[in-house]
Amino acid sequence: MNILRQLTAKPWVTSQARVDDFHLGGTFALPTAKLGLRVFLAVVTVLFMLLILAYGSRMELEDWRPAPQQRLLWLNTAMLVLSSLAMQWAQIAARRGEIDGVWNGLLAGGVFAVAFLGGQILAWRQLNMMVAFDVTNPAIGFFFLITALHGLHLLGGLVAWG
């Protein structure tokens, strides 16, 4: 019966995960959600770092032609920064127990995140309509890849936000 209980156990449902600290020989409790978030952030960080390294090494080859500059990307960057600041504002308001500040911060953060995604779609359309657009250009391929992954990352955050 013990084996059946182990096979049907749902460790992700428990509120605490036990993490061994082999250096000190003890264990410490870490909330499962926090552990999952930390693992996810570590994976995302490694993914983006590998993309940056690949981008940097690919730039050195002779067929590299820089992608055309778009002013809209600076506006999108501002939207992303404002979204992050609004989410931080909501977190600070939550710690202080200010429910109105939490609602305002979450709403502003979500609106700025959606504005960023809309701006990225517009930037993609503008890039496709440019005369200089060339699908075989590795710089444009990296642009699409990095912005698509960034957009998926933000969409995942918006799902949690919703």
Residue pairs with C-beta under 8 A, 6 or more apart in sequence:
11 17
11 32
12 32
12 36
14 32
15 31
15 32
16 29
16 30
16 31
16 32
17 29
17 30
17 31
17 32
17 35
18 27
18 29
19 27
19 28
19 29
19 30
19 35
20 27
21 27
21 28
44 153
47 149
48 146
48 149
51 142
51 145
51 146
51 149
54 142
55 142
55 146
58 64
58 138
58 142
59 139
61 138
63 138
64 138
64 139
65 134
65 137
65 139
66 139
67 127
67 137
67 139
67 140
67 143
68 127
68 130
68 132
68 133
70 123
70 126
70 127
72 119
72 122
72 123
72 126
73 123
75 119
76 116
76 119
76 120
76 123
79 112
79 113
79 115
79 116
79 119
80 112
80 113
80 116
80 154
82 108
82 112
83 108
83 109
83 110
83 112
83 113
83 116
84 109
86 105
86 106
86 108
86 109
86 112
87 105
87 106
87 109
88 105
89 101
89 104
89 105
89 108
89 109
90 101
90 102
90 103
90 104
90 105
90 106
90 109
91 105
92 101
92 105
93 99
93 100
93 101
93 102
93 104
93 105
94 101
94 102
106 161
109 161
110 158
110 161
110 162
113 154
113 157
113 158
113 161
114 158
116 154
117 151
117 154
117 155
117 158
120 147
120 150
120 151
123 147
124 144
124 147
127 133
127 140
127 143
133 140
134 140
135 141
